[in-house]
Amino acid sequence: MKRQEKLYLGIDGGGSKCKVLLANEQGQALATGMSGPANPNQGLDLAINSIMDATEQALHQAGFASSMVDQLVVGAGLAGVNLPKYRAMLDQWDHPFAQFHITTDLQIACLGAHDGEDGAVIIAGTGSIGMAHVDGNSHELGGYGFSVGDQGSGAWMGVTAIKQTLQAMDGLLPRTELVDQVLEFTQCRTAQELAQQMANLKPSAYAKLAPLVIERAAAKDTLALDIVLNGADYISRLARKLLTYNPPRLSMIGGLAPRIQSWLDEDVRVRVEPAKQPPEIGAILFAQQQALVSEKA
């Protein structure tokens, strides 16, 4: 490959993992890389380290030297950068790339889900957020972080399960099988141990409990059912609002999406269509769009 040929890197950075895709000028995939969380609200250094680790993996997998990083035109869709504080952190990063174009993980998810065309998307993963892009206008809903929002997400389900467990152990809620499952999962014996171990963790740590909560809900556990039904109700209401913008398609992505989709209200469930492409392809499309804008400027 000639050194002057453009290389594109698409980054999908979420609260649990960072996935990158390396592609050539024709959009052909060359290699991938995977690393840890890339949401700057979990720490800027952590996000940058995850991005660079996954990037180096992709370069090496494709047979390129690490020094080729300065040839990359990057489209980075990152969780958390919908909040100005965290977007500013990334904008100030003295990155090593040829070009580094930042947007939200939501936008690249929407671009990928509908192969660059109009549509709506809901991300249900570590966090939850929705977007509709129709006729050049984008409408974003949610994505405020699990401490104040992100209902229906893995982190929200996990931390809610901890709260429910603590109340049940205090005799304020019925003690169901979920309580014993949470204690077994966390290897805690008392409420004090659980509170101490699970306080102030990163969203991805709480999200690990979400599959357990959904599994118990399917078994009609009342505490788990309360959590999952409340989360699914939020996602259903989020979807209905997005559909008022008349997107031609609606997709759901994220690690929790397949698990919670069956819990959604019927009118929403029938509208959900499979994503055409993954977010990292959306990030490549975004990088190509932004590179074209830069060339014309």
N, C-alpha and C positions, 0 to 999 in steps of 0.2 A: 504494500500500500504506500502511495506517495504521501510524504509527510504533510503536504499542503491540503490533502483531502480532508474535508470536515468530518469530525466525529461528534456524534450527539450522545449525551448522557441524560436519561430520564430518571428522576429520583422520586420515589414514593416514600415519604417519611412520616410514619405514624407514631402513636404513643407506645407501641410495643416493638416495632421493627422498622428498619430502613431497607428498602429494596431498590436496586438500581438496574437499569438496562442500558447497555452500550450498543449503539447502532451506527451504521455508516450513513453516507449522504442519501442513499436510496431507501433508508428506513429499515434495512435488513438488520436483524438482531445479531450481534456478535458475541455478547457475553452478559452475564448477570453477576450481581453481588448482593450479599445480605449481611446486615449488621443489626445493632441494637436500636433503641428508641432515637428518633430524630425530631422530637417535638421540643422546641426551645424553651417552653415553659417548664420542662423537666430539667433544665440546665443547658445553657448555650454550649459549654464545652462538650457535654455528652452528645448533643445533636451534631456538632461539627465532627467529633471523633467518629460517630456512626457513619456520617456521610463519606468521610475520607476513607474509612476502613472498607466500606462496601465498594467505593470507587476503585480502590487499589485491587480488590479482589477481581473486579470486572476487567480491569486492564491486564492483570496477570493471566486471567483465564483466556483472554483474547490473544495473548502472546506479545503484549506491548510492555514497554518499560514504564515504571512509575513516573518518569519524567514527561511522558506523553499527556499528563494531566493538564498541562498548559495548552493543549490542542482541543480540549473538550468544550463544546457549546452545551451548556447545561440548562435543563428545565427542571426546577425543583418544586414539587408540590409537598408542602410540609404542614402537618397538623400544628395548630397554635398560632400561625402567622395571620389568621383572620383578626387577631387582637393586635392593635398597633404597637404595643410595647415589645412584643416578641418579633414582629416584622422588622422593627427598627434595629433590633439586635443583629438579625441576619444581614440587613442592609449595610451595616457597619463592618461586617466581616471582610478582612483582606484575603479573599479567596484566591486560590491558585489557578483557577480555570480561565480559558480564553473568554468566555462569557458565562455569567451566572444569573439566570432569570428566575425570580422567586414568585410563587403563587401559593395558593392553599392546596392541601391535599384534596379538598372538595372539588376545585376546578379541574384538576387533572383526572379525577375520578369521573367527572361529568363528561369531559372530552373523550376519555377512553370508553366509557359505557355506551356512548352513542356515536363512536368513531368520528368525532369532530363535528357532528351535527347537533341540532337542538334536542333538548331533553331535560329530564330531571333525575336527580340521583340522591339517595340517602346512604350515608355511611353509618353502619352500625358495627363498630369495632370496640376498641378501648374507649373511644368517645362516640358521640352521635351528633350528626349535623346533616343538613339538607340543602340542596340547591336546585333551582330551575333556571335554565338558560334558554330563552326564547326570543327570536327576532332581535338579537344583539343586546338584550338586556338580561342581567343576572340578578337573581334574588336568592340571598342566603338566609337560612334560618337555623338557630341553635348554635352549637359549638362553643359554648361558654365555659367549658371545663366541668368536671364531675362534681366539684365542690359546690357549684351553684346551678348546674344544669346537667346536660348530657344524659337526660333520662333515657332509659332503654339501652344504654351502652353497657359494655362489660364492666368498666370501672364502677359505674353507678350501681349495677346489680351487686357487685362484690361488696362494696362498702355498705350498701343497704342490708345485705345479708349479715354482715358483722353487727350492725346496729340492732337488727331483729334478734340475732342470737343473744346479744347482751341483755336485751329486754326480757327475753324468754328465761334466761338464767337468773334474772332478778324476780321472776314470777309475775311479770307484767304482761306477758304474752304466753300463749300455750306453747309448751316445749314439744316441738315436732322432731321428726327424724333429721330435718335440716340442721338443727342445732348440733346434734351428734356428728353429722357429716362435716360441718364447719370446724368443730373441735378436732376431729381426726385429721382433716386436711392441714390445719395449722399447727397440729401437735401441741395444743394447749389443753389444760385441764380445768382452769378456773376462769371466771370472768375477768379477773385482774390480769392474768397472764395474756388473755386474748386482747384486752384493751391496750396493754403495753406493747405487745408484738405488732398489732395491726394499726396503730396510730401513725398518721403522717407518712404513709408509704406513697410511692409513686403510683399513678393510675394503673400501670401495667400489672402491678402486684395484686391489686384488687380484682382486676379483670380475670385473673386466673381462676377465681371462684365462680365466674358466670356459668360455665358449662354445668357445674355441680348444681347451681340454683335451678337452671332450666330442666335438668334431669329430675330433680325432686319435684318440680312443678308438674311435670308429666305424670308423676306418680301421685298427684293430687295432695301433696304436702301443702297445708294451708298457708304457712309462712312463705314458702317459695312461690306458691300461686299468687299471693298478694303482690310480690315483687314483680314477677313476670307479667302479670296482667296489667299492672300500672305502667311498666315499661313499654309493653306492646300498645297500650292505649295512647301513650305519647307519640310513638312512631306512627301510629295510624292517623293521629291528628296532624302530625307534621306532613305526612304524605298528602292528606286532603288539602292542606293549605298550598302545597307545591302544585297540586293539580289544578288549582284555580287560575294558574298562569297559562294553562292550556299547552303544556309540553306534549309533543307527539309520543314520547316514551317516558316510562319511569323504571329505573333500575335500583336495586339495593346491592351494596357491596360491603365488605368488611368481614372480619372473622366471626362476628356474631350474627350476621345477616341470615345465613341459612338456618340457624337455630331459632331465631325469633320470628322469621317470616310466617311460619304456620300459626303463630299466635295473633297475627294481625287481624283486624276486622275484614270480613269477606269482601266488602266493596273496594278495599285497598289491595287485598291479596291478589285479586284477579287482574289488577292493573300492572302488577310488577312483572317486568320482562328481564331476561338475562342480559347482563352487560355484554356488549359486542367485543370490547377489548379491556384488558386490565389497566389500572391507573398508571403503571409505568409507561405504557404505550401512549396514554394521554399526556404524560410528561414529555415524551419525545415530540409529540404534535405541538405542544406548547413551546418547546425549545425552538422548533422549526419556525413557528409563527413569529416568535420574538426576534429570532435571528434575521428574518426577512424585514421586520420593522426597523431593526438596527441598521441594516444595509441601506434602507431607503432614507433614513434620517440624515 
